[in-house]
Amino acid sequence: MPKRGAIALSLTALALVLLFSFKTPDVAVTTGRTTAIVASGAGAAPAATSGPAAAPLSAAGQGRNTAPRATAAPAASTAPAAGAGGAALANGTVTGQLVQTRFGPVQVQVTIAGGKISDVTALQLPNDRQRSAEISQIVEPMLRSEALTAQSAQIDLVSGATYTSDAYAQSLQSALDQAAHG
């Protein structure tokens, strides 16, 4: 029996060495038009690329490759910005509601000029964990661009940042609703 125990102990030690030396692969954060590669090593800077998606993050944002294609939802409309009931937007700057997600709070501020969205600023995005901060840094310009292009809160969700994308759209919609009520 001692021989079996020694073999089991050796195999367990080998498995632990292999487990701790495992390097995770780079992960792609993808929208329908843009792919951003997030390096998984500590301190690595992300490199943005465009073209077909590699493998998106899971919806829970855990950094695991789960599918061979992007899962970004198409924009429902590219109509001019309007709040509730399609009312014209009042010029000025409006802050949207704070939306809590499982990864942290999201809040945006919208600037309206000439009745159109001229700027969207993320006041808060998830950043309590390093992974959340990395994802937020990558997806913020994507979501801003989507909002400016769509001129509404009907924006594409970013695969791998689904919770953040959805909360961004909710906060944006609440700001547009306020702007519509003058």
Secondary structure, 3 states (H helix, E strand, C coil): CHHHHHHHHHHHHHHHHHHHHCCCCCEEEECCCEEEEECCCCCCCCEEEECCCCCECCCCCCCCCCCCCCCCCCCCCCCCCCCHHHCCCCCEEEECCCEEECCEEEEEEEEEECCEEEEEEEEECCCCCHHHHHHHHHHHHHHHHHHHHHCCCCCCCCECCHHHHHHHHHHHHHHHHHHHCC
